[in-house]
Amino acid sequence: MSVFYQSQGFVIYPQRQTIVKGDEEIQVRSKTFALLLLLLEKPGEVLSKSYLLDSIWDDVKVEEQVLVQSIRELRQLFSSADIIQTYPRKGYAWAADVEKLEQCKVSATQVNEAPALELPLTEADLTESSSTETPTLVSKSLSPRRKLYALTGVLLALGLVLCAVLFNTINRTSEPQTDVVVIMPVKNQLPGNEYNWVPLGVMDQLIHLLVSDKSVQVMFSEYVFQIMRYAHLDRDYESEQIPKLFEVSGATLIVESQLSGAVEDFRLDYKLRTRTNVKRGVIFEKDLNQAVYKLGQIIVNQTGQKLQDVELNAQASFANELMARGVEKLDKNDFASAENLFKSLIQLEPNNLLAREELLRTLLRLKRYDAAKEQAETAIQLAGKDQSRVQARMYFFLAVIHLEQGNTEAALGNLDRADEFSTNGQELLVGSAVAGIRARIHKERGDFNLAQAAYEKSLNYDKTIRCSIGQSDNHLNLAELFSQLGKRDLAIEHYNEAKKLIESHQLDAMKPRLAEIKL
């Protein structure tokens, strides 16, 4: 049985984690939505702050300010400060009337007995029709009673079909989803060339300050650059262009920031964007690392995740600059300079796992696989079993290296390890990539059932983090696979899913791939 709620003209769908009013559908952060459901279940009842915190944030220790922020967010979503009543020193209560309803239920027999709407699909239907003909309706004269019977039958049939469609839609979208945080390159307004490293350097600092968990995933810089390309955003993007990123990515929170001022008088302006709201603020600090750390604290106060413990000192500042300059060189394909910078940083900080990962990526681009393998194995030893996030990525890189060297069995073994650590560390993007590589290996070997299962696993990861790019790619992979197996109906189904995603999310760069699929 599926339920939904109605209150103040809004419809709240628990399984879809959305609020709907009219034609507008709003996706809500996981923790905030859980808070909403708790309030809706007990309208008018005062729920204590401690009860709400213990119920919603039971997996992480948070301050009361996180609850206050979520209450504020709900009031903004419902465009009413009065919809949630505050009771000082007591708690909160949902102040509006709530109606709890069941979704319509249709048995398989009812659906089979209902008149069918036949929509035969051919290859020509996969492109937009150029026909502008309007079908002509021919009617016969009916008596008032027969008209009533006919109308009742049509309405009943339409009702059954709509219920079936709604039921299937809810089932398809009921996979658990997580919040996705995207940190944008930082705009640098500081004078001189001394801080040219800031756009990528501070961005990378923030990304690695934030800890991903089962509720919140923080996207690595390479993913951010990818979605920026799909949204046609340059590195010196305009703030007005940011909403495009919500269309091409699974982001639920996008962080913009701008650094200005002068040495020992830094000003860090920030915007925390959701699809429906923008929270602005400014941080003043003498020390840049302190300013970045404070922004990290502000972000986790909104998301409810954790912040890494870091050492803030002059050496850390110098290391951040080396890292940023290395990333910048790597981004510009200046691999020799990037390698030297990362090696310098590792000499300064031998336990800097991020520097080793960036050096590994540089060595991969240079096709120096043995040196890259050495960095991965060293990082695994330094990380220990407790750092699942690092382990997952390192074993993934080892699998890639072994594939490049033609050792498929070793690659599969490392994919198994990467899969294990990505599950433990809640690294969903790595999990998707691991499943995708495994699928390609199985497909090349002719193990089509295993390939299908791996592609579907990758697709489920991408659905969880709302990654439209990954979902589109996996639907196209499945379309190719089923077409190769002669299962045309399934191939067309996945092709259409990819086409819908690519068009609705404006993924223009993926349209050539659509044209390559032979059904």
N, C-alpha and C positions, 0 to 999 in steps of 0.2 A: 504494500500500500504506500502511495506517495501522497504527501500533503503539501499545501502551500498556504500562505497567510495573506490576508488583505487588511490594510490599515491606512486610513487617510488618503485613499485613492491610489495607493501603491500595492503592488503584488510582489510578494517575497517568495522565491523558489529555493528551498534549502538544497536540493540536489544540484541545482545549477549555480548556486552561490551568487545569485543575481537579484537585483531589485528592478522592477519594471513599472514604468508609469507612461501610459500612452504608447508612443513608438520608441521611447528611450529605454534601453536596457543597460543597467549599470553593474559592472563586476566589482565586487567588494573584497577587500583583504580578508584572508582566512580568519585571523583572530577577531577582527572587527565584526565579521559576519557571525561568528560563533557567539559573540556578545549580544548581537542583535537577536539571534534566535532564543537566547536565554531570557531576554527581556520580553519577547513576544509570547513565550510560553507562560509567563506569569504577569499579564498586564495589570497595572494598578498596584501590584505588590512591591513593597520596598525591598530591594535586594542589597545587602550590605556590600561595601567595597571589598572586604576580605573574602566574602563568598564569591564575588565575581572574579577577583584575581586568582583565587585558588582553583576555580572551575575552568577558566579560559587559559591562564598562563601557568598551568600545573607542571609544565615541562621545563620551565626556566624561571629564574628569580628575576623579577622586575620591580621597578618602583611604581608607586601609585600614579605618577604622572602619565604612565603608559595607558592606564585605564581612563584617565581624564582626557587624553588625546583621542582615544577611540570613541568616547562619548561625544566629543566635539565633532568628530568625523561623521558619526551617525546623524547628528543634528543638521550638519551641512548637507548630507545626502538627501534627507527628507525635507530640506528647506524650512525647518522649523526648530527654534530653540526650545519650544514648549512641549515637543513630542516626547521628550525624556525629562521627567521632573527630578530635580536635585533635592535631596533631603539632607541638610547639613549634619555632619557627624553620624549619619545613618547610612545613606546610600542613594540608589537611583531606582526609579520606577517608570515603566512605559505608561504614558498618560493618555494615549488615544485608544479607542476601541479597536479590538482585534477580532477578525473572523478566521477561524482555522477550517480549511476545506480539504477534501480528498480529491486527488486527480481522478478523472474518469477511468473506469476499468472496462476493458473489452476482452472477451474470451476469444480464443482462436476460432471457435465455431462461429461466433457472431461476425468476425471479420471475414471469414470465408463465405458466409451466406450473404454478406452485403454486396451490392452491385459493385463491380470492379471498375476502377478508372485505368484503362489500359494506356500505357505510354511506351510504345515500342521505341527502342533506341537503336539507331543505326550510326555508322561512322559519320554520316552527314550531319547528324544531330550534335556531334561533338564540337561543331563550329556554329557561330551565330547564323540563324536563318536569314536569308535576304528577302524572303517572301513577305509581302505586306497585305496579302489577301485576308479579308475578314470573313469567317465562316457564316453562312446564312442559317438561321434557325427556322425550321418549318413546324408549325403548331397546328393541331386539330382542335375543333371546337369541343369543349367538354362541358358537361352539366356542372353546376356549382358544387354538388356533392362529390362528383368525380374529380373536380379540380382540387377540392380539399384533400381527398385521399391521395391524389398524385403529389400534392405539395408536401403532405405529411411524410410520404414515402421518400421523397427527395431529401427532405430535412433529416430524416432518420439515417439515410445512407450517408449523407455528408457528415453527420454527427459521428457515425461510426468510423468513417475514414479519418476525420480530424483527430478523434481520440487515439486511433492507431498511430497516426503520425506523431502526435504529442508523446505517446508512450515510448515510441522508438527514439525520438529526439532526447527525451530525458534519460533513457538508458545509455545512449551514446555519449552523453555529456556528464555522466555521473562519476567519471574517474576522479579520484582526489587530485586537487590542484594545489599548487604552492605559489606563494608570492615570489615575484621576480624583481630584483633590484638591478638597475642599470646606472652605473656611474659614468657621466660624460667627461670628455677631456676638459680640463680647467682652462678658462680664459685668463690669459696673463696680461695684466695692465701695469706691471712693474717696469720702471725705466731701466734702460741699459740691457746688456746681453747676459748678465750674470745669472738671470733666472729664466733663460730660454727653455730650460728643462721642465718648467712647472706644468705645462699642459698635460703631458703624459706622466710625469713623475708624481705629481700630487694625485692624479687620477689613480695610478697604480697603488700608491700608498693607501688611499681610501678603500680600494677593492680588497686589499689584503689585510686591512684592519677589521673588516666585517666577516663574521663567521657564518657560513651557510649551515642550515639545519633542515629538518624535515618540513618546516613551515616557510622558510625563506631561503631562496637561492640568489647568490650574488654572481653576476656574470663577469667572466674574465675579460680582459681588454680585447683579446682577439675576436670574441663574440660581439663586443660593442662595436668594433670597427666594421665587422661584417654587416650588422644591421644598419649602421650609418650608410654604408655603400648602397644597400637595398633601398634606403629611404632617400638617396641622392643628397646626403648631407656632407659638406666639407668639414675639415677639422675646425675651421673658423665659422662654424654654423651660427645662424641667428636663433635667438630664443623662440621666435615665432614658428620655427620649423620643427621644434621638438615633438608636438603632437603627432607628426608623421611616424615617429618611432613606435608609438602605441599601435599603429596599424600594421607594421611589418614585424613586430616582435611580441613576445609574451610579457612585456614589462608591466608591472603593476605600480612601480615607483621608479621615477627617473630623477636623478640628482644632477642639477646644474650648479656650477660655482664659478666665481670670478675672483681672482686675487689682485689686489691693488695696494696703494700706500707706499711704504718705503721700508728699508731695513730697520728692524726693531720697532716698526709701527705698521704691522701688516693688517690689512682689512680683507676678510674673506666673506663675500656675499654668496648666499646660496638660495636655491629654489628646490623644494621637494615637490615633484609633480606626480599626481595620480591622474587618472582619466577625468576626474570630476573636480579636482581641486589643486590649488597651488599654495604651498606654505613657504613664505619668504622669511629671511632672517639675515643677520650680519654678525660676524665674529671679529673682535679686535684683539690682537695678541702681539706681544713683542717677539715671540718665537713662532716660526712657521709651523714646526712640528706640533706644537701645542694647539695651534689654530686648526690644523687638519684633524688632530685627535678629538677636539671638541666637536667638529662637524660629524665625525664618526659617532660620537655619543648621541648627537641629535638624531642621526639616522636610526640608530638602534632603539632610541626611545619611541620612534614611530613604528618600527617593524617588530620589536619585541625579541630580536635575535641577540647574539653576544658580540662582544668586542674583544679583539686580540689583546693580550698583554704585550706592551712594547716598551722598549727602553728609549726614552727621549733625551738625546744628548747631542753634542756637536758632531761626534763621529757619525751618529745616525743621520744627521742632516747631510754630511758629506757623502755617505753611502747612498742616500736617496738621490742625490744629484748624479752620481756615477750610474746608478740604475736607470734613471730617466734618460740620460744621454745614450746609454746602451740601447734601450728600447727604441729611442728615436732613430739611431743608426740602423737598427734591425728593420724598423719600419720602412726605411729608405733604401733597403737592400745593400747597405754598406756593411757587409758581413765582417770584413777584416777589422774595421774600427769597433764594431759591436763586440767581437770576440775579445779584443784587447781590453775594452772597458769592463766587461763582465769578469774577465780573469783578474783584473786589478781589484775589483770589488771582492772577489773570492779570497784573494790574498789578504785583504783587509779584514774580511769576515768569513772565515772558512766554513762556518755553519749556516751561512745565508743560503737557504734552500731555494728561494726565489731566484737568486742570481745564478745558481746552478741550473735551474730550469731554463732560464733565458739563454744561458750559454749552450745548453743542450739543443734548444730550438735553432740557435745560430749554426751549430755544427751539423744539424740535420740539413739545413739549407745548403750548406757547403758539401753535403754528401760524405762527410767524414764520420762514418757510422761507428767505427770502433771507439773513437774519442767521445762521441755522443753516448754510447753505451756505458762507458766508464763514468760519465757524469750522472747518468740515471742510477747506476748501481751504488755510487757514493751517496747520492741523495737518499736512497732507500735505507742505507745503513745509518745515516745521520738522523733520519726522521723517526725511526723506531715504529713499532706497531700502533702507537697511539695517534699518530698523525695520518689518519686515513685519507685525508684530502690529498696530501703530497704523494702517498703511496699509490693511490689510484692513478694519478697522472703519470707517475714515473713508470709504472708497469704498462700503462697504455703506450708511452713512448718506446719502451723496450719492444713491445709487440710490433710497432711500426718499423723499428729498426730491423728486426728479424725478418719482417716481410720484404723490406727493401733488399735484404741480403739473401732472399730466397729460402729462408728456413721457416716454412709454414707451421710445422709442429711446435717449434719454440714460440712462434707468434701466438698460437692458440693457447699455450700454457700461460703466457703472460697476460693474455686477454682474460683468462679465468681469474687470475690474481687481481687484475684491474677491476673486474666486475665485483669481486668480493669486497675490495676496499671502497669502491664507489658506493656500494650499498651501505656499508658501515658508516661512511662519511657523508652520506646524503649528497653525493656529487652526481646529480641527475644528468647534467650535460655530458660528463665523462661516460656515464652509463649508456647514454644514447649513442655516443661515438663508438664505444666498445661493441655494442650490439650491431651497429652498422657495418663495422669491419668484419665481424664474425659472419654476418650474412653474406658479404661479398665472397669470403673464402668458401663458404658452403656452396654458393651458387656456381663458382668456378669449378668446384669438385663434382658438381652434378647432384649434390644433396639438397634437392629443392624443398623438401619438407622442413629441413633444418634452417634453410635460408629464409623461408617464409616466417617461421617462428621468430627468428632473430630480427627480421625487418619489423615485425609486429611489436616486438619488445622495444625496439628503438622508437617506434611510433608512439607507444604508450608513454615512454619517458618524455618525448617532445610534447605530448598532449598535457602532461602534468605541469610542465613549465610554460605551457602556452606558446611554444616556439613554432610559429607559422612556417618559417623557413625549413626547419627540420621535418615538420609534418608533411609539407608539400613534397620534399625530397623522398621521404619514405613511401608516400602514396604512389609517386612515380616509379620508384623501385619495385613496388608490389605490382603495379600495372605492367611493367616490363616482364616481371617474373611470370605472372599469370598468362600474359600474352604468349610467352615462350612455351608455357605448358598447355596452350590451347584452351584455356579457361577464359573465354572472351568476356562473359558477363562480369566476372570478378575483375578482369583487367579494366573494363569500361567503368565499373563502379569506383575503383581507386583513381582512375584518370579523372573522372568527374569531381572527386573529392579534392584532388590536387588543383584542378582548374578553378574550382570555387575558391579555394584558399588563396591561390596566386592572384586572382582578380580582386577578391574582396580586400586583401591586404596590400594590393598594389605592388606585388613582387615582380616588377617588370623584368629584372635580370633573369628570372626563371622561365620566362615565356618561351625562349628558344628550346628549352628542354621539353616543353609540352609538344612542340612541333616535331621533335625527334622520336616520340613514342609511336610505334607502329602497332595498331590494334587489329 
